[in-house]
Each structure stands twice: as structure tokens, then as C-alpha cells.
């Protein structure tokens, strides 16, 4: 693994057992994350973005769960680690922030004692020192009146304040990687703005990498250096953020962008829609998962799964439209 | 000038919260909505936008003010006959549409129920079925969906079903409370296009309550911005979005990320500070003053009235505009 790679995910697959058989929720995704940068994992509900991240850090515990591939974090494969080894990494080297902070905190204990517990477990800090450090962390996350908050219970804080407290807890041990799963989805737009700004500031001062899971393309545009677009359990496109928005290569990415209302949009035109729905992941199609909804589909798309192909500017797209033979034929056709 | 379809004048909705205190969820709000017009009502959680929507349909009681719909004053407290009379003129669709649909009724029963009650048996069962089918088809569902139950539909299809039920009585006003917030982007655009078509073809007025500013900008003719129970700015959507006059509207629009990384990189703003407080008790000054970067002693001491800004139909409640 090269020096400047913090996280390298290769061929990650997740099959989840249910009463109706296995759901092939994640079907082989690959990406790398460099230290201090932000990668956004974007897609609609059910595309597998949250499940992949939960699988990476061992948060999926369903009996009979099938995981494949590897997740190298600082040269160690998280999927092969013992529970105890994983516990020393999670919460210490990898911090996590979730959509619903209220359910991530223990409702019966104060904010301060929960942050202090993290510090005690991972750093061996005494409770008294932990509470002092908790106050400092809350202040760093710009939570108003941090001294008072340390002694408060989760239900006493608003959604925005709790999200700051959760970020403070995730950062307690100085992680190299922060995983943020829809961190602002439940928040109002002005509060979202505050939290996104805070994450950017913290990333600058602490130099940590952020893996951001979101469905909101505007949040992606604000936060990400690189973007991975997921559809039906696969990565369909991966590119630098400016390239992705300026020249999306995969038809799904293009459709998603056109369906998102934009400031300069002409309001007399109907919004683009994506007809149909994603494929059944109990029995994934043998060809491209987006084929039935794709306006540019060809015969091969139904029969054979497209490979991940280079799409210029270090971007890749899982689409036959990027195949060299197709591009050559199209180029010849245009002459 | 003819009277607008909906005229809200000085409407308030207060809730006692114990200890003799009163939460002013909606406080002296006035707003007109014309036939065939889409007015976007935006604001953050706790701004009172949903309370106002529910008040119109009779699910909350007004504490003061008047509402006139289609030339008639709405009662302060709805009785069952009022609900029946209003339902032919005004319908509502909800964010949590699944909880607004009876799990024991099929799609066609859900759509027919209103017609059945409104017509006192004038329609034959066959005619009702035909009506239900045509409304389901109108919203993009098909005859094959008629005998399915709500749990057999996807989120987007359920919202279509909710819209079909609302349209079946051919109302003049549709109140949409966060109709697309729970849906995926690709489905949101389908529902918004459907509402836009309905407005154009049926001439229905729509009050579109939402917190997603981009979607509101896209669909609305006029926009009303609410903060802590009061309307701070009302005006033509395009002008308000391009040149917001009230500091709160400015802060709200500035905080909204746009799907364009180049614009986002150029962003040079400090997020607005502070939290939304609860509007408890009478306001001594502007409700936004504690968070407003421009607030002075006048703002803290005196509540600003709505005044015309630039043009007649653009109203702003701010001392500094």
C-alpha cells in the first residue's frame, strides 16, 4: 500500500441473510482515501452506502453475514482483525458520527461522562482528567457553554448541539479517519451549515481524513475532494469533485444531477426524472444494474456487467459507454 | 380586484405550555394565495410553518385572526360538518404519507372514500370505481394498483396515492406539508413535476410547505419565509431568491449548499450563529434580533411591521430595510 493511502477498500462485498435469502447489498467496491482528504460516498436509499461503511468497521453483526474483500486501514485489514483489536481502532483511530445523535448517546448518562469514558478506555485517562478534556473538546466543536454541557444529558440538547457533542466524542482520541454517515440529514439548513463548516475547520486544524456518506449532492459539492457514486451495491463512478459535477461520465450520475434542482435552473422546464426503480438485490441482474432505467442502454448492458473503465482525469466509470471499442466506433461513426 | 382564493389575516395559534406560559407557534400571520398559484412557505423546524398548514385544514385551532377561503370565512373551531364542507375545497398531503393512509383500505377505496362521503350515495359503485381509476392514472399509477394496500407501494407511489386521494374531490386549494422530504432525489423530481402539472391543468392553488430551499425555488411563484411564528418576508420567488431583503432570508439562503463545487469553493461566509429559540411569550422586538448581525436597539425593543419593499407584492418585516 502506498505511503499516502490511509484507507484502501478492495472488492468489498456484503451479503446479508434475511428470511427471503441473502441480499447482495454490496457487490465489490474499491476505493482509496488519502490522509487529510474527504471522500463522499453518495447514492440513494438502498444503494449500499451505509452498509458498506458499517461492514468496513465491523458494525454489522448479523449471524450468517458474508463479507468479502479487504479493508486496509494503516496497513491492517479490518475485516481480519479480532474483536479486541478492532475495538482499539474504532473510537480511537477511526471516529464515527451518525445521522441520529440522540440514539448514538446513552440517554441515562451525561455527555461529559460518555466522552470521558472514551478517553478512559482508549487513553487510560482518569475520570477527572477526562471531564476536563471533554469540556475542551466540546469547546473545540464550538458548543456554547461547554462547562454546562458536560453535566447535561442528551435529551437536554437540541439536534444541532447533540451533533456537535457527537463530533467532539468522535474526535476525542485524535482519529486519522472520521466516518460521517449522513451527519446533517436530520438538521435544519442553517444548522447543517454550521456543522459542515465545523467539520471543514476541524479537518484543517487536525488534518484528519473524512469519509462522508450522503444522499445530498449539494453537501457533496461543499465538502468532498473525491466522490464515489453508488448504485445497486456497486460503485458506478468515482472522480474528483469538480470533474464529477462538470462532466459526469456514468448515465446514473448524469440523471441524478439533472434531477437535482439548481439555482440557475430555468423554472419553466420540468425536472428530469429517473423512471423505474433499482434492481432487486436478492437476485442482482447479470448485466448493469442501471440498465432498465438508462436512456443510453445498449444490448450488451443487459447481458454483461460493465467493467470499471477509465473515464479521463483519473475518473472511472462502470459503464460500457467508456469502453475503448465503443468510443472508437463512435469516433469513427462521427467522421 | 377579485378576492384571492385564500386570505389569511392576522392569524395566530398559541399553545399553553404550562406555568402560565404560551408558545406563539403562529403569531399574527397574513398571507394571500390566488387561484392556480404556488406559494412556497419556508422556514426551519419550529418556525410554525406546519402549524399554519394544519390550522388551515382544521387540525389546529386558531387563537385569533381570520381565514377566508373561496369567499367564505373558515370557522375558528372545526366541527365535523365543517370538515366535510371544507374537504371539497381544500385538501392536504403529508410528508409521512404512510401514516396518513389507512393500512386496511385498498388504493381504490382510499381514493373513493372522499367521493363516497361527499355525494351521499349519488355515485354508483361502478362510477366510483371508474373515478378512482381515472385519478390513480392521473397521478401516474395504473389500474393494476387499484386493489393493492398502502404497504405494497414504494414511498413515491404512496405519495402519488395521497395526491390522488386529495385530488378526487377536485379541491381548489392543496396544502402540501413537506411532500417530498422523505423521498429520494429521483423520486422527488417526479412528485414535484406531478404537482406542477396538476396546478397547470386543474388551476389548483398550492401552499407548498418545505424546508428544501432549492425545491421551493423551483416550484414556487411566490415565497413566504417564516421565523419563529412570524412571516419575515413575502415576495415573488425569483426576486426574493436573487435579492433577499430580510437578514434572516439572506442567512437562510446563504446557508443552503448548492450542487456546484466551483461555487462552493468560492463561498466565503461565516455560518449564522446561535440556535432557534422557542417563541414563548409576546415578542419584545424582532424575533430574529438575537441572531441578526445587523440588530440594534430598535430591533430589540420594537417588533417590525411588514412593509412593501421595491414593489407592491414584496413585503419585508425588518426595521433596516
Interface residues (C-beta under 8 A of the other chain):
Chain A: X44 X45 X144 X158 X160 X161 X188 X189 X190 X191 X192 X193 X194 X196 X197 X215 X216 X217 X218 X219 X220 X221 X222 X224 X241 X242 X245 X246 X255 X256 X257 X259 X260 X261 X262 X263 X265 X267 X270 X271 X272 X273 X274 X277
Chain B: X44 X45 X154 X184 X185 X186 X188 X189 X190 X192 X193 X196 X211 X213 X214 X215 X217 X218 X219 X238 X241 X251 X252 X254 X255 X256 X257 X258 X259 X260 X261 X262 X263 X264 X267 X270 X271 X272 X275 X276
